[in-house]
Amino acid sequence: MHPPSRKDFVSLTLTGQGSGNYNNSKQWRRQSCWRKWKRLSRLQRNLILFTVALMLLCGIATYPSVTEHFRGKVSRKIEFSSLPLPCLFLQKQKRAAHKRGPPGLQNRLQKKGNVSDTQVEKVEGEKPLVNLLSWRACVSEVDRLEAVRDAFRHAWKGYKEFAWGKDELRPMSKSYGEWFGLGLTLIDALDTMWILNLKKEFEEAKTWVSTELSFNKNVDVNLFESTIRILGGLLSTYHLTGDTLFLDKAKDLGRRLMPAFNTPSKIPYSDVNIGKGTAHPPRWTSDSTVAEVTSIQLEFRELSRLTQDTRYQAAVDEVMQKVHKLEGKQDGLVPMFINTNSGQFTHLGMFTLGARADSYYEYLLKQWIQGGKKETALLEDYLQALEGVKKNLLKKSSPNRLTFVGELSHGRFSPKMDHLVCFLPGTLALGAHHGLPADHMELAKQLMETCYQMYAQMETGLSPEIVHFNMHEGSIGDVDVKLADRHNLLRPETVESLFYLYRFTKDRKYRDWGWEILQNFNKYTKVSTGGYTSINNVRDPEYPSPRDKMESFFLGETLKYLYLLFSDDPELLSLDKYVFNTEAHPLPIWPTAQ
């Protein structure tokens, strides 16, 4: 609902000798004011008009944001955008242009929707849009860093009130969900709070870690998820704070995860009971996913460096050495599954940079950077894989020729791209920054545009989990989204890549894109009582259908990367000093001597 209108004048009733004088006195006052106005000099009149216009603009810019409610208790657009109203109008026009498709306005919004530099102009065959302000000037009125801190505080409020010490918040039902029973959200968010300078919240969480967190539990945990979220979070927080509490907890967890490597092939099992010291594969198979067994290396290698216990690094290095030598790859691309008994790839012929394979490629580059760029086998595998991507998976969409990464199944190409693949622009840019070929950066920019379009072309401005790109000439739109793929889990990959692209190029459009995404998270996923929720349908702005779950990575990754994107401090987690694990936990690049 809009707030009630306010009158911007004061009405005075002057009583004379008779009630009949009221109309005459009003007329006299109008004439008197006009005579006084005419007596002013041109300079005086211009100054008065300028002041009035300035006050009107300030009033528009500070107009209160609007909130609506979902059917019943929940907000239909759970929290309306905090942008000033002219900015909202411009954003609506921009999204409408994307829906109309070319030709017309879409091609004039600096190609495929970027209006960061130029003002909206009149387009042939269309009514002129307001030429009040550019998108960049509009959003520069808002303190973006503080907006991220506010988003974190709001999410933390819900977690603290309804899910304290539990794995995940269910904000709609004001309850919680458990996965491992280890305070997953709290630990995942520790370094985010430190980076955002939320010291009060950090101290609350630290007290819980000190007094409540125990790994001596009869519980199965996923090796990969507990490594990247919990072990990575504890190690990162130790490095940022210097507090040995977090290192001691990391040592305890690392030791309890080691039974996973007790397999015939030394390819680790997916699940570990950290209380009993036993490990096993999933109930339905003896396979592990390639991404899971090759994306725990940064954390275990760092644990060895800090403890001087070589067991951790030796275990994960052996996995990489085995994968390096395996047959079944195609131009450096790896299948999605590997058997823990035989140590061989399974489900051969299926290649993707999405789920089950994505972070294998990410960790090839990041291990090479972490270790001081000495481990040439990792670099060779990374470079070969990128050539395989270009040869087998890289295509252009129609009609706007967006560059995207598809999938290959037994020689048959599918134009399917997971949101998870949007880690790739950032990884490519990171490699280029560390001396890899310049064309990696060019490809990063092309893919970054595509990942942004996965948001901008949706009615809510939020990306679905999976899209399919059109490749046929004459297609109306570049992107199709199947009904089962329309959910958004508050994922970080796109804003992660925006952070890298902005850090290396200083192109402000990447900040503008990130700001749009944050505003749409606030608009469609923010729950008034605290927290943010995943949604089921990014194509229905009227009722996006909340899923009642806030993933731990929203605090651990998404908001962290948004804060770093908006920060002007290049030394805040310098990418020459730190490498981020796949859960956005920064770990130091090793000194050259090591």
Disulfide bonds with the S-S distance in Angstrom:
Cys87-Cys138 1.41
Cys422-Cys451 2.13
